[in-house]
Amino acid sequence: MKCRKCGRPAVFNMRQHKLALCQVHYPEWFVAQTARAIEKYHMFTPDDRVLVAVSGGKDSLALWDVLLQLGYRADGLYIDLGIDDGVGYSAASRAKVEQFAAARANAHFTIVDIKAEYGETLPEAARRTRRGRGKPCSVCGLIKRHAMNRITRDGGYDVLATGHNLDDEAAVLFGNVLHWQTGYIARQAPVLPASGEGLARKVKPFCRFYERETAAYALITGIDYIYDECPYAVGATSIRHKGILNQMEEEAPGTKMQFYLGLLRARKEGLFRELAEEVELHPCANCGQLTSAPGLCTFCRLWREAPAP
């Protein structure tokens, strides 16, 4: 198979795009497509300061790499959750972020160490509380959202960027449609506007890239990332949904893209406008972050919660 642009041997074929590219032209295409998505959805401008949530995985490191190549003022944020699992998952992923930044003169980043700041790792907090009983995923999401909002606010960033890809977005949409969680469907978009003072705009520049496309970019450009999934992700519903969508994609290339673009078209036509819920927010009495809960936000209550019986 030959590269569509130069005729040299192709290293990556995208059936859904009917496009094969070589190791030179694939990264160029990938960077250009990211730039188009940023412009198409009005995510941010060169004047904005961007905070990239990085996990050490392929998607977030590839996103950080591309934004730096495009000349954006993009800094990284790594949240160390203290996940050990016998092989040191958090330590390994943190090392990948540190190695990535060390190889690039303009890659600056912040580390939030949950154990150092709050006295417990994610697994410890999850074992202690009712919220984390069984699986700590809900506690993980709570901690990460709070840390991302805090660093974005305190660092004076205009926008928070995450590496969610098309597979992620399609799986979330699939799950929400299965259960008709219309409020979540109404809020799913490439750009989530700031919902109040102290909250930053949240964007997903990779929302139209298949997971294998971001993996190919990382491999071709030599980005060293952690291959292992979070140990707590085993058996997650989202992974089952991804498996179902992968089967559909295999039989009909482009299925995931059409599914997701259908959502975006419906949003543009205003079909979900009435479903978007207006939530009254006020500052948490302890940390100052906006919350809909009375008094303390859920994050601050987490650290004050007594051990679950």
C-alpha positions as CSV (number, residue, x, y, z in Angstrom):
1,M,0.0,0.0,0.0
2,K,1.3,3.4,-1.0
3,C,1.1,6.8,0.6
4,R,-1.7,8.9,-1.0
5,K,0.6,12.0,-1.0
6,C,4.0,10.8,-2.1
7,G,3.7,7.3,-3.3
8,R,6.2,5.9,-0.7
9,P,5.2,2.8,1.3
10,A,2.4,3.7,3.7
11,V,2.7,2.9,7.4
12,F,-0.9,3.5,8.3
13,N,-4.2,2.9,6.6
14,M,-7.5,4.6,7.7
15,R,-10.3,2.6,6.1
16,Q,-12.9,5.1,7.3
17,H,-11.1,7.9,5.5
18,K,-10.0,5.8,2.5
19,L,-6.5,7.2,3.2
20,A,-3.1,5.7,3.6
21,L,-0.1,7.7,4.6
22,C,3.7,7.3,5.1
23,Q,5.7,8.0,8.3
24,V,6.3,11.5,7.1
25,H,2.9,12.5,5.9
26,Y,0.8,10.8,8.6
27,P,2.1,13.0,11.5
28,E,1.6,16.1,9.2
29,W,-2.0,15.0,8.6
30,F,-2.6,14.4,12.2
31,V,-1.3,17.8,13.3
32,A,-3.3,19.5,10.6
33,Q,-6.5,17.7,11.6
34,T,-6.1,18.8,15.2
35,A,-5.6,22.4,14.1
36,R,-8.8,22.1,12.0
37,A,-10.8,20.7,15.0
38,I,-9.6,23.5,17.3
39,E,-10.6,26.1,14.7
40,K,-13.9,24.4,13.7
41,Y,-15.2,24.2,17.2
42,H,-13.7,27.5,18.4
43,M,-11.8,25.8,21.2
44,F,-9.1,28.4,21.9
45,T,-6.8,30.9,20.3
46,P,-3.1,31.5,20.3
47,D,-3.6,34.1,23.0
48,D,-5.1,31.6,25.4
49,R,-3.2,29.7,28.0
50,V,-4.0,26.0,27.8
51,L,-3.7,23.4,30.5
52,V,-3.4,19.8,29.2
53,A,-4.4,17.0,31.6
54,V,-1.8,14.4,31.0
55,S,-1.9,10.8,32.3
56,G,1.2,9.3,30.7
57,G,-0.9,7.6,28.1
58,K,-0.8,8.0,24.4
59,D,-3.8,10.3,23.9
60,S,-2.8,13.0,26.4
61,L,0.9,13.0,25.6
62,A,0.1,13.1,21.9
63,L,-2.2,16.1,22.5
64,W,0.4,18.0,24.5
65,D,3.0,17.3,21.7
66,V,0.7,18.5,18.9
67,L,-0.3,21.7,20.8
68,L,3.3,22.5,21.4
69,Q,4.1,21.9,17.7
70,L,1.2,24.3,16.8
71,G,2.8,27.0,19.0
72,Y,0.1,27.1,21.7
73,R,1.1,28.1,25.2
74,A,0.3,24.6,26.6
75,D,1.4,23.4,30.0
76,G,0.8,19.9,31.4
77,L,-1.0,18.8,34.6
78,Y,-0.3,15.3,36.0
79,I,-2.4,14.1,39.0
80,D,-0.6,11.5,41.0
81,L,-3.3,9.3,42.5
82,G,-0.9,6.9,44.3
83,I,-2.1,3.8,42.5
84,D,0.4,1.1,43.4
85,D,-1.3,-2.3,42.3
86,G,2.0,-4.1,43.0
87,V,3.8,-2.7,40.0
88,G,3.5,1.1,40.7
89,Y,1.1,2.2,38.1
90,S,1.1,5.9,39.2
91,A,4.8,6.0,39.5
92,A,5.3,4.5,36.0
93,S,2.8,6.9,34.4
94,R,4.3,9.9,36.2
95,A,7.7,8.9,34.9
96,K,6.4,8.9,31.3
97,V,5.2,12.5,31.8
98,E,8.5,13.6,33.3
99,Q,10.5,12.0,30.5
100,F,8.2,13.6,27.9
101,A,8.7,17.1,29.4
102,A,12.4,16.7,29.9
103,A,12.8,16.1,26.1
104,R,11.1,19.3,25.2
105,A,12.4,22.7,26.3
106,N,9.0,24.4,26.2
107,A,7.0,21.6,28.0
108,H,6.3,22.9,31.5
109,F,4.0,21.0,33.9
110,T,2.5,20.8,37.4
111,I,2.2,17.7,39.5
112,V,-0.6,17.3,42.1
113,D,0.3,14.6,44.5
114,I,-2.9,13.5,46.2
115,K,-1.2,11.7,49.1
116,A,1.1,14.6,49.9
117,E,-1.7,17.2,49.7
118,Y,-4.6,15.3,51.4
119,G,-3.0,12.5,53.4
120,E,-4.4,9.6,51.4
121,T,-3.9,8.0,48.0
122,L,-6.9,7.3,45.8
123,P,-7.1,3.6,46.8
124,E,-6.9,4.5,50.5
125,A,-9.7,7.1,50.2
126,A,-11.8,4.7,48.2
127,R,-11.4,2.0,50.8
128,R,-12.4,4.4,53.6
129,T,-15.5,5.8,52.1
130,R,-18.9,4.6,51.0
131,R,-18.5,6.3,47.6
132,G,-15.5,4.2,46.8
133,R,-16.8,0.9,48.0
134,G,-16.3,-1.8,45.4
135,K,-14.6,0.3,42.8
136,P,-12.8,3.6,43.3
137,C,-13.7,5.0,39.8
138,S,-16.2,7.5,41.2
139,V,-13.7,8.8,43.8
140,C,-11.1,9.0,41.0
141,G,-13.3,11.1,38.8
142,L,-14.2,13.4,41.7
143,I,-10.5,13.9,42.7
144,K,-9.4,14.6,39.2
145,R,-12.1,17.0,38.4
146,H,-11.4,19.0,41.5
147,A,-7.6,19.1,40.9
148,M,-8.0,20.1,37.3
149,N,-10.5,22.9,38.1
150,R,-8.2,24.1,40.9
151,I,-5.0,24.2,38.9
152,T,-6.7,25.8,35.9
153,R,-8.2,28.5,38.2
154,D,-5.1,29.1,40.3
155,G,-2.7,29.0,37.4
156,G,-4.7,31.6,35.4
157,Y,-5.4,29.2,32.5
158,D,-8.1,30.0,30.0
159,V,-8.9,26.5,28.9
160,L,-8.5,22.9,30.0
161,A,-7.8,20.3,27.3
162,T,-8.1,16.6,27.6
163,G,-7.1,13.8,25.3
164,H,-10.5,12.1,24.9
165,N,-10.7,10.4,21.5
166,L,-13.5,9.3,19.2
167,D,-13.7,5.9,20.8
168,D,-14.1,7.5,24.2
169,E,-16.8,9.8,23.1
170,A,-18.7,7.2,21.2
171,A,-18.6,4.8,24.1
172,V,-19.9,7.5,26.5
173,L,-22.7,8.4,24.1
174,F,-23.6,4.8,23.6
175,G,-23.9,4.3,27.3
176,N,-26.0,7.4,27.8
177,V,-28.3,6.5,24.9
178,L,-28.8,3.0,26.3
179,H,-30.0,4.4,29.6
180,W,-31.6,7.6,28.1
181,Q,-29.5,9.9,30.3
182,T,-30.7,12.9,28.4
183,G,-29.0,15.4,30.7
184,Y,-25.6,13.9,30.0
185,I,-26.4,13.6,26.3
186,A,-27.3,17.3,26.2
187,R,-23.9,18.3,27.7
188,Q,-21.6,16.1,25.6
189,A,-19.7,18.2,23.1
190,P,-16.2,19.0,21.9
191,V,-16.4,22.2,23.9
192,L,-17.9,22.6,27.4
193,P,-18.2,26.3,28.2
194,A,-17.3,27.6,31.6
195,S,-20.4,27.3,33.7
196,G,-19.4,29.9,36.3
197,E,-16.7,32.2,37.5
198,G,-13.6,30.3,38.4
199,L,-14.3,27.4,36.0
200,A,-12.5,27.2,32.7
201,R,-13.7,26.1,29.3
202,K,-13.0,22.4,28.7
203,V,-12.1,21.1,25.2
204,K,-11.4,17.8,23.5
205,P,-9.2,18.5,20.4
206,F,-8.9,14.8,19.6
207,C,-12.7,14.0,19.7
208,R,-12.7,13.1,16.0
209,F,-9.6,10.8,16.0
210,Y,-10.0,7.1,16.4
211,E,-8.0,5.6,19.3
212,R,-5.8,3.7,16.8
213,E,-5.0,7.0,15.1
214,T,-3.7,8.7,18.2
215,A,-1.7,5.5,19.0
216,A,-0.2,5.5,15.5
217,Y,0.8,9.2,15.9
218,A,2.5,8.4,19.2
219,L,4.3,5.4,17.8
220,I,5.4,7.0,14.6
221,T,6.7,10.1,16.3
222,G,8.5,8.1,19.1
223,I,6.4,9.3,22.1
224,D,7.1,6.9,25.0
225,Y,3.8,6.3,26.8
226,I,2.4,3.9,29.4
227,Y,0.7,1.0,27.6
228,D,-1.1,-0.5,30.6
229,E,-4.7,0.5,31.4
230,C,-5.5,1.7,34.9
231,P,-5.8,-1.5,37.0
232,Y,-9.2,-0.3,38.2
233,A,-10.6,-0.1,34.7
234,V,-10.9,-3.9,34.4
235,G,-14.5,-4.8,33.8
236,A,-15.6,-1.2,33.3
237,T,-18.9,-0.7,31.4
238,S,-17.2,1.8,29.1
239,I,-14.8,-1.0,27.9
240,R,-17.7,-3.3,27.1
241,H,-19.3,-0.5,25.1
242,K,-16.1,0.0,23.3
243,G,-16.0,-3.6,22.4
244,I,-19.5,-3.6,21.0
245,L,-18.7,-0.4,18.9
246,N,-15.4,-2.0,17.7
247,Q,-17.4,-5.0,16.3
248,M,-19.8,-2.6,14.5
249,E,-16.9,-0.6,13.2
250,E,-15.2,-3.7,11.8
251,E,-18.3,-4.5,9.8
252,A,-19.0,-1.0,8.7
253,P,-16.0,1.4,8.9
254,G,-17.0,4.9,10.0
255,T,-19.8,3.7,12.3
256,K,-18.3,5.4,15.4
257,M,-17.7,8.7,13.5
258,Q,-21.2,8.8,12.1
259,F,-22.7,8.0,15.5
260,Y,-20.8,10.9,17.2
261,L,-21.3,13.4,14.3
262,G,-25.0,12.6,14.5
263,L,-25.0,13.9,18.1
264,L,-23.1,17.0,17.0
265,R,-25.6,17.7,14.2
266,A,-28.5,17.2,16.6
267,R,-26.9,19.7,19.1
268,K,-26.4,22.2,16.3
269,E,-30.1,21.9,15.3
270,G,-31.0,22.6,18.9
271,L,-32.6,19.2,19.6
272,F,-31.1,19.0,23.1
273,R,-31.4,22.6,24.1
274,E,-34.4,22.0,26.3
275,L,-32.8,19.0,28.0
276,A,-29.8,20.9,29.3
277,E,-30.4,21.5,33.0
278,E,-29.6,24.8,34.6
279,V,-27.9,24.1,37.9
280,E,-27.4,26.8,40.5
281,L,-23.8,27.0,41.7
282,H,-22.2,28.6,44.7
283,P,-18.7,28.6,46.2
284,C,-17.8,25.7,48.5
285,A,-17.4,27.0,52.1
286,N,-14.0,25.3,52.4
287,C,-12.2,25.3,49.0
288,G,-14.1,28.0,47.1
289,Q,-14.8,25.9,44.1
290,L,-18.3,26.1,42.6
291,T,-20.7,23.4,43.7
292,S,-24.4,22.7,43.6
293,A,-24.2,20.9,47.0
294,P,-25.1,22.9,50.1
295,G,-22.2,24.1,52.3
296,L,-19.2,21.9,51.3
297,C,-18.6,20.5,47.9
298,T,-18.5,16.7,47.4
299,F,-14.7,16.7,47.2
300,C,-14.3,18.4,50.5
301,R,-16.8,16.1,52.2
302,L,-14.9,13.2,50.9
303,W,-11.9,13.9,53.1
304,R,-14.1,14.5,56.2
305,E,-16.2,11.4,55.7
306,A,-15.9,8.8,58.5
307,P,-14.7,5.3,57.6
308,A,-17.4,3.2,56.0
309,P,-18.6,0.3,58.3
